[in-house]
Amino acid sequence: MTDRRSFLKTATALGAAVAASPILGGCSAKAEKKNIIETAETPLIVPKGQGLKITGTFLDEISHDIPHQNWGLKEWDQDFQHMKAIGIDTVIMIRSGYRKFMTWPSKYLLGKGCYMPSVDLLDMFLSLADKYDMKFYFGLYDSGKYWDTGDMSYELEANKYVIEEVWNAYGHHKSFQGWYISTEISRKTKNCIETFHEMGKMCKDISNGLPTFISPWIDGKKAIMGTNLKSKEGVSVKQHEEEWNEIFDGIHDVVNACAFQDGHIDYDELDAFFSVNKKLADKYGMQCWTNAETFDRDMPINFLPIKFDKLRMKLEAAARCGYDKAITFEFSHFMSPQSAYLQAGHLYDRYKEYFNI
């Protein structure tokens, strides 16, 4: 007969053996299972890599509708590394100044009452683009007067000085490879053709023909303000084609590319509008880019990182329609592993899995 002490000794020894056995589910097995999960890819039920890869991003540090992350050189350097790791080769300062705030100490704008910035972000971004062998596009100054009046011509007054000043001070950087005409429109706007043409010509004349681009939005059913998600009728594909045919006709000699924002139309409308955009760009010898927004316009909260499937569908439509390049607004807030938004790093991971990066 086994006494109580012998039974307990035998049970203890057996329990230790079970705990050590990966087959019987002890601590080693739990550790192995955890390791498998941590290193496993998310199983996809759609084909991988069918979309157009994002190879450019805006840099937004003069925004009025998303929060500043208050990064310094250390954080920005790390972000450029994250960008480079997924194939981003182009960075675009979305605007060099907005109303009274600036990214760089422009003597002209300081003389007009703008605020002195604590850091020269323009020099920082150019230096990082030099370091990581990226192209940098300079976004022009936005006085805010267009948003107040609807007349684009107000943007000419300041920018004719800003363009000259910035080129003389920063044009020596090897990464300074183009210009972004930052005024955003959706339809034929007052003086838009004349203003785009004049600003594009000024940029090209001073820089020996460096490329320029614009990033308008499509006046679709999601082109609404604030948190009101109620759909409007939206522009028809036919009307969109007619209006942008006229605009492209008037600017194509000084604007090299157009990157329509892709978030204002529904996902089942992407191919129809994208096909028109590509047809018009080809007609006028322009590059057809897409501004693949990485923030979600379908939620009552402005603005959070987009659901991966929404981004995937937009990039796949751009690939189907033969687009030349995909840029995004914008990596650092909505896709970066070090973003203030936790969801952004997860979007980065899903993107890498989808493209086998």
C-alpha positions as CSV (number, residue, x, y, z in Angstrom):
1,M,0.0,0.0,0.0
2,T,1.3,3.5,-0.8
3,D,1.3,5.9,2.1
4,R,0.4,9.5,1.8
5,R,4.0,10.8,1.7
6,S,5.0,8.4,-1.1
7,F,1.9,9.5,-3.1
8,L,2.7,13.2,-2.8
9,K,6.3,12.6,-3.9
10,T,5.2,10.7,-7.0
11,A,2.6,13.3,-7.9
12,T,5.0,16.1,-7.5
13,A,7.6,14.4,-9.8
14,L,4.9,13.7,-12.4
15,G,3.7,17.3,-12.3
16,A,7.2,18.6,-12.9
17,A,7.6,16.3,-15.9
18,V,4.3,17.5,-17.4
19,A,5.3,21.1,-16.9
20,A,8.6,20.5,-18.7
21,S,7.0,18.6,-21.6
22,P,6.1,20.6,-24.7
23,I,3.8,17.8,-25.7
24,L,1.8,17.9,-22.5
25,G,1.5,21.7,-22.6
26,G,3.8,22.9,-19.8
27,C,5.7,26.2,-19.6
28,S,8.1,25.4,-22.5
29,A,5.1,24.6,-24.7
30,K,3.4,27.9,-23.8
31,A,6.6,29.8,-24.6
32,E,6.9,27.9,-28.0
33,K,3.3,28.7,-28.9
34,K,3.8,32.4,-28.0
35,N,6.9,32.5,-30.2
36,I,5.0,31.0,-33.1
37,I,2.2,33.6,-32.8
38,E,4.6,36.5,-32.5
39,T,6.5,35.5,-35.6
40,A,3.5,34.3,-37.7
41,E,2.1,36.4,-40.6
42,T,-1.6,37.3,-40.6
43,P,-3.3,34.9,-43.0
44,L,-4.8,36.8,-45.9
45,I,-7.6,35.4,-48.1
46,V,-6.9,37.9,-50.9
47,P,-3.9,37.9,-53.3
48,K,-0.9,39.8,-51.9
49,G,0.8,42.7,-53.5
50,Q,-1.8,43.6,-56.1
51,G,-1.8,47.3,-55.2
52,L,0.5,50.1,-56.2
53,K,3.1,50.6,-53.5
54,I,3.3,53.9,-51.7
55,T,6.6,55.5,-52.6
56,G,6.0,59.1,-51.4
57,T,4.6,60.9,-48.4
58,F,3.6,64.4,-47.4
59,L,5.3,65.8,-44.3
60,D,2.7,67.8,-42.3
61,E,4.0,70.0,-39.5
62,I,1.8,73.0,-40.4
63,S,-1.5,71.4,-40.1
64,H,-4.7,72.8,-38.7
65,D,-6.7,69.6,-38.4
66,I,-4.3,66.9,-37.0
67,P,-2.2,67.2,-33.9
68,H,1.4,67.9,-33.7
69,Q,3.6,65.1,-32.5
70,N,6.3,67.5,-31.3
71,W,9.1,65.5,-32.7
72,G,12.7,66.6,-32.7
73,L,15.6,65.5,-34.9
74,K,15.9,62.1,-33.2
75,E,12.3,61.2,-33.9
76,W,12.3,62.5,-37.4
77,D,15.5,60.6,-38.2
78,Q,13.8,57.4,-37.0
79,D,10.7,58.1,-39.1
80,F,12.8,58.6,-42.2
81,Q,14.3,55.2,-41.5
82,H,10.8,53.7,-41.2
83,M,9.8,55.3,-44.5
84,K,12.9,54.0,-46.3
85,A,12.3,50.5,-45.0
86,I,9.0,50.2,-47.0
87,G,10.3,51.9,-50.2
88,I,9.4,55.5,-49.8
89,D,11.7,57.6,-52.0
90,T,10.0,61.0,-52.0
91,V,8.9,63.3,-49.3
92,I,6.8,66.4,-49.8
93,M,6.5,69.3,-47.3
94,I,2.8,69.8,-47.6
95,R,3.1,73.6,-47.0
96,S,6.0,75.7,-45.9
97,G,3.7,77.9,-43.9
98,Y,0.1,78.3,-43.1
99,R,-1.3,81.7,-42.2
100,K,1.1,83.0,-39.5
101,F,3.0,79.7,-38.8
102,M,6.1,78.7,-40.7
103,T,8.4,75.7,-41.0
104,W,11.5,77.9,-41.7
105,P,12.6,81.4,-40.8
106,S,11.6,83.2,-44.0
107,K,12.7,86.8,-43.8
108,Y,9.9,87.8,-46.2
109,L,7.2,86.1,-44.1
110,L,8.6,87.4,-40.8
111,G,8.3,90.8,-42.3
112,K,4.6,90.1,-43.0
113,G,3.9,89.3,-39.3
114,C,4.4,85.5,-39.4
115,Y,5.7,83.8,-36.2
116,M,9.4,82.8,-35.9
117,P,9.6,78.9,-35.6
118,S,11.8,77.4,-32.9
119,V,13.4,74.9,-35.4
120,D,14.2,75.2,-39.1
121,L,12.2,72.1,-40.1
122,L,12.8,72.8,-43.8
123,D,16.6,72.4,-43.3
124,M,16.0,69.4,-41.1
125,F,13.8,67.7,-43.7
126,L,16.2,68.5,-46.5
127,S,19.2,67.2,-44.5
128,L,17.4,63.9,-43.7
129,A,16.3,63.5,-47.3
130,D,19.9,64.0,-48.3
131,K,21.0,61.4,-45.8
132,Y,18.5,58.8,-46.9
133,D,18.8,59.5,-50.6
134,M,15.2,60.7,-51.0
135,K,13.7,63.4,-53.3
136,F,12.3,66.4,-51.5
137,Y,9.4,68.5,-52.9
138,F,8.9,72.0,-51.4
139,G,5.3,72.9,-50.7
140,L,4.5,76.6,-51.2
141,Y,3.2,79.0,-48.6
142,D,-0.6,79.0,-47.9
143,S,-1.8,82.4,-46.7
144,G,-5.2,81.1,-45.9
145,K,-6.8,83.8,-48.1
146,Y,-8.0,81.3,-50.7
147,W,-9.9,79.4,-48.0
148,D,-11.4,82.7,-46.8
149,T,-12.3,84.1,-50.2
150,G,-12.4,81.2,-52.7
151,D,-10.0,83.2,-55.0
152,M,-6.7,81.5,-55.7
153,S,-4.9,84.6,-57.0
154,Y,-4.2,85.8,-53.5
155,E,-1.6,83.0,-53.1
156,L,0.6,84.6,-55.8
157,E,1.6,87.7,-53.9
158,A,3.5,85.9,-51.1
159,N,4.8,83.0,-53.1
160,K,6.6,85.0,-55.8
161,Y,8.9,86.1,-52.9
162,V,8.9,82.7,-51.0
163,I,9.9,80.7,-54.1
164,E,12.9,82.9,-54.8
165,E,13.9,83.1,-51.1
166,V,13.7,79.4,-50.5
167,W,15.6,78.4,-53.7
168,N,18.4,80.8,-52.9
169,A,18.8,79.6,-49.4
170,Y,18.1,75.8,-49.8
171,G,18.4,75.0,-53.5
172,H,21.9,73.6,-53.0
173,H,20.6,70.5,-51.3
174,K,20.9,67.5,-53.5
175,S,17.5,66.2,-52.3
176,F,15.7,69.4,-53.4
177,Q,14.1,67.9,-56.5
178,G,10.7,69.5,-57.0
179,W,7.9,71.8,-56.0
180,Y,4.4,71.2,-54.7
181,I,1.8,73.8,-55.5
182,S,-0.1,73.5,-52.2
183,T,-3.4,75.2,-52.9
184,E,-6.0,72.5,-53.0
185,I,-9.1,72.6,-55.2
186,S,-11.7,70.2,-56.3
187,R,-13.6,71.9,-59.2
188,K,-12.9,74.8,-61.5
189,T,-12.2,77.5,-59.0
190,K,-11.9,81.3,-59.5
191,N,-8.5,82.0,-61.1
192,C,-7.3,78.5,-60.6
193,I,-5.9,77.9,-64.1
194,E,-4.1,81.3,-64.1
195,T,-2.7,80.9,-60.6
196,F,-1.5,77.3,-61.0
197,H,0.1,78.3,-64.3
198,E,1.9,81.3,-62.9
199,M,3.1,79.6,-59.7
200,G,4.3,76.5,-61.7
201,K,6.2,78.7,-64.1
202,M,7.8,80.7,-61.3
203,C,9.0,77.4,-59.7
204,K,10.4,76.0,-63.0
205,D,12.0,79.2,-64.1
206,I,14.1,79.7,-61.0
207,S,15.1,76.0,-60.6
208,N,16.0,75.2,-64.2
209,G,12.8,73.2,-64.8
210,L,12.5,71.0,-61.7
211,P,9.1,69.2,-61.7
212,T,5.9,70.5,-60.0
213,F,2.7,68.8,-59.0
214,I,-0.7,69.4,-57.4
215,S,-3.0,67.3,-55.2
216,P,-6.6,68.4,-55.6
217,W,-9.6,66.4,-54.3
218,I,-12.5,64.9,-56.2
219,D,-15.7,66.6,-55.3
220,G,-17.4,63.3,-54.4
221,K,-20.1,62.3,-52.0
222,K,-17.6,62.2,-49.1
223,A,-16.4,65.7,-49.7
224,I,-18.1,67.1,-46.6
225,M,-16.9,69.2,-43.7
226,G,-16.6,68.4,-40.0
227,T,-18.2,65.2,-38.5
228,N,-21.3,65.3,-40.7
229,L,-21.1,62.0,-42.6
230,K,-24.3,62.5,-44.5
231,S,-23.7,61.8,-48.1
232,K,-24.2,64.5,-50.7
233,E,-24.8,63.8,-54.4
234,G,-21.2,64.4,-55.5
235,V,-19.8,65.3,-58.9
236,S,-20.5,63.0,-61.8
237,V,-17.7,61.3,-63.6
238,K,-18.6,63.1,-66.7
239,Q,-18.6,66.6,-65.1
240,H,-15.3,65.7,-63.3
241,E,-13.8,64.9,-66.7
242,E,-15.0,68.0,-68.4
243,E,-13.8,70.4,-65.7
244,W,-10.4,68.8,-65.2
245,N,-9.9,68.5,-69.0
246,E,-10.1,72.3,-69.1
247,I,-7.8,72.8,-66.1
248,F,-5.2,70.3,-67.4
249,D,-5.3,72.0,-70.8
250,G,-4.3,75.3,-69.1
251,I,-1.6,74.1,-66.8
252,H,0.1,71.0,-68.3
253,D,3.1,72.9,-69.6
254,V,4.2,73.9,-66.1
255,V,2.6,71.2,-63.9
256,N,4.1,67.8,-64.4
257,A,1.9,65.6,-62.2
258,C,-1.5,65.5,-60.5
259,A,-2.1,63.4,-57.4
260,F,-5.9,63.4,-56.8
261,Q,-6.8,62.7,-53.2
262,D,-8.6,59.4,-53.1
263,G,-10.8,59.7,-50.0
264,H,-13.8,61.7,-51.2
265,I,-15.4,59.0,-53.3
266,D,-16.8,55.6,-52.4
267,Y,-14.8,52.4,-52.9
268,D,-17.0,51.2,-55.7
269,E,-16.4,54.5,-57.6
270,L,-12.6,54.3,-57.6
271,D,-12.2,52.7,-61.0
272,A,-14.5,55.1,-62.8
273,F,-12.8,58.2,-61.5
274,F,-9.3,56.8,-61.6
275,S,-9.7,55.8,-65.2
276,V,-10.7,59.3,-66.2
277,N,-7.8,60.8,-64.2
278,K,-5.3,58.5,-66.0
279,K,-6.9,59.3,-69.4
280,L,-6.6,63.0,-68.9
281,A,-3.1,62.8,-67.6
282,D,-2.0,60.8,-70.6
283,K,-3.7,63.2,-72.9
284,Y,-1.7,66.1,-71.6
285,G,1.6,64.4,-71.0
286,M,1.3,64.6,-67.2
287,Q,2.2,62.0,-64.6
288,C,-0.9,60.4,-62.9
289,W,-0.3,59.9,-59.2
290,T,-2.7,59.0,-56.4
291,N,-2.8,60.6,-53.0
292,A,-3.7,57.4,-51.1
293,E,-5.0,58.9,-47.9
294,T,-4.0,56.8,-44.8
295,F,-6.6,58.4,-42.6
296,D,-10.2,57.3,-42.5
297,R,-12.9,59.6,-43.8
298,D,-15.7,57.2,-42.9
299,M,-15.7,57.8,-39.2
300,P,-17.3,60.5,-37.0
301,I,-13.9,61.3,-35.5
302,N,-11.4,63.4,-37.4
303,F,-8.9,61.9,-38.2
304,L,-7.8,58.3,-37.3
305,P,-5.6,55.8,-39.2
306,I,-7.5,54.0,-42.0
307,K,-8.7,50.4,-41.9
308,F,-6.1,48.4,-43.9
309,D,-8.7,46.9,-46.4
310,K,-9.8,50.4,-47.4
311,L,-6.2,51.4,-48.1
312,R,-5.7,48.1,-50.0
313,M,-8.7,48.6,-52.2
314,K,-7.6,52.1,-53.1
315,L,-4.0,51.0,-54.0
316,E,-5.4,48.1,-56.0
317,A,-7.6,50.4,-58.0
318,A,-4.6,52.7,-58.7
319,A,-2.6,49.7,-60.0
320,R,-5.5,48.5,-62.2
321,C,-5.8,51.9,-63.8
322,G,-2.0,52.2,-64.5
323,Y,-1.2,55.0,-62.2
324,D,2.5,56.1,-62.1
325,K,3.1,56.7,-58.4
326,A,1.3,56.5,-55.1
327,I,2.0,59.1,-52.4
328,T,0.1,59.4,-49.1
329,F,-1.2,61.9,-46.6
330,E,0.5,61.0,-44.5
331,F,3.0,58.5,-43.2
332,S,4.1,60.1,-39.9
333,H,0.7,60.4,-38.3
334,F,-1.2,57.6,-39.8
335,M,1.2,54.8,-40.8
336,S,4.4,55.2,-38.7
337,P,5.3,52.7,-36.0
338,Q,6.1,55.7,-33.7
339,S,3.0,57.7,-34.4
340,A,0.9,59.0,-31.5
341,Y,-1.8,56.8,-32.9
342,L,-1.3,53.1,-31.9
343,Q,-3.3,52.0,-34.9
344,A,-0.7,53.5,-37.3
345,G,2.0,51.0,-36.4
346,H,-0.5,48.2,-36.9
347,L,-1.3,49.6,-40.4
348,Y,2.4,49.6,-41.1
349,D,2.7,46.0,-40.2
350,R,-0.3,44.9,-42.3
351,Y,1.1,46.9,-45.2
352,K,4.4,45.1,-45.0
353,E,2.7,41.7,-44.8
354,Y,0.6,42.5,-47.9
355,F,3.6,43.6,-49.9
356,N,6.0,41.0,-48.5
357,I,8.3,43.6,-47.2
